[in-house]
Amino acid sequence: MFEQAVNYKNGLYEELSKIGKGLSSDRRLEILDLLTQAPKSVETIANGVGISVANASRHLQILKDSHLVKTKRKGNHIIYSLSSPKISDLVHLLTDIGNSELSDMKGQSSG
């Protein structure tokens, strides 16, 4: 029983580490934020965040490897979407934390 708990915990931390890697780039966070609105193609994502399609593809592959996004083929295009509604909740929570930190920093610098 103890060994099962340890294995579960190790698997959980490994998964959280993958998620952390996916979240460790401001561009990837911006892509996730864009995907909270609706599923999109790589071209639409690249335009939305102002990067090349090749660069967007690299970021999306990391997000996919991190289990934060999933893909679906639609004709000749691959459509990216958040892997779970909980990812949208996570993006909104991180945005709220970031906004709070920015407000605190502005308050400290003007005081």
C-alpha positions in Angstrom: 0.0 0.0 0.0 2.8 2.4 0.9 4.6 1.6 -2.3 1.5 2.4 -4.3 1.1 5.8 -2.6 4.8 6.6 -3.3 4.4 5.6 -7.0 1.2 7.7 -7.3 2.9 10.7 -5.7 5.9 10.3 -8.0 3.7 10.1 -11.0 1.7 13.2 -9.9 4.9 15.2 -9.4 6.2 14.1 -12.8 3.0 15.3 -14.4 3.1 18.6 -12.5 6.6 19.1 -13.7 5.5 18.6 -17.3 2.8 21.2 -16.8 5.3 23.5 -15.2 7.5 23.3 -18.3 4.5 24.1 -20.5 3.7 27.2 -18.4 7.4 28.4 -18.2 7.2 30.7 -21.3 5.3 33.9 -21.6 4.5 33.1 -25.2 3.0 29.7 -24.2 0.9 31.4 -21.6 -0.3 33.8 -24.2 -1.2 30.9 -26.5 -3.1 29.2 -23.7 -4.9 32.5 -23.0 -5.9 32.7 -26.7 -7.1 29.1 -26.6 -9.4 29.9 -23.7 -11.5 31.7 -26.2 -11.9 28.9 -28.7 -10.0 26.2 -30.5 -7.7 27.5 -33.3 -5.3 26.5 -36.1 -1.6 27.1 -35.7 -1.8 29.9 -38.3 -4.5 31.7 -36.3 -2.5 31.2 -33.1 0.7 32.6 -34.7 -1.2 35.7 -35.9 -2.9 36.1 -32.5 0.4 36.2 -30.6 2.5 37.8 -33.3 5.0 35.0 -33.9 5.9 32.8 -36.9 4.0 29.7 -37.7 7.2 27.6 -37.1 7.7 29.3 -33.7 4.0 28.7 -32.8 4.3 25.1 -33.8 7.3 24.6 -31.5 5.4 26.1 -28.6 2.3 24.1 -29.3 4.3 20.9 -29.4 5.7 21.7 -25.9 2.1 22.5 -24.7 0.9 19.2 -26.2 3.8 17.2 -24.5 2.8 19.0 -21.3 -0.8 17.7 -21.7 -2.1 21.3 -21.7 -3.5 21.2 -25.3 -4.9 18.6 -27.6 -5.3 18.4 -31.4 -8.0 17.5 -33.8 -7.7 17.2 -37.6 -10.2 19.3 -39.6 -9.6 18.8 -43.3 -6.0 19.9 -44.0 -5.6 21.8 -40.7 -4.8 20.7 -37.2 -6.9 22.5 -34.6 -5.6 23.1 -31.2 -7.7 23.3 -28.0 -7.2 23.2 -24.3 -7.0 19.6 -23.1 -9.5 20.2 -20.3 -11.8 23.0 -19.0 -9.6 22.9 -15.9 -6.7 24.3 -18.0 -8.9 27.4 -18.7 -9.5 27.7 -15.0 -5.7 27.5 -14.4 -5.0 30.2 -17.1 -7.6 32.5 -15.5 -6.1 31.9 -12.0 -2.6 32.6 -13.2 -3.8 35.8 -14.9 -5.5 36.9 -11.7 -2.4 36.2 -9.7 -0.3 38.1 -12.3 -2.6 41.1 -12.2 -2.6 41.1 -8.4 1.2 41.1 -8.4 1.4 43.9 -10.9 -1.0 46.0 -8.9 1.1 45.3 -5.7 4.3 46.3 -7.6 2.7 49.5 -8.9 1.5 50.4 -5.4 5.0 49.8 -3.9 6.7 51.9 -6.5 4.4 54.9 -6.1 4.5 54.8 -2.4 
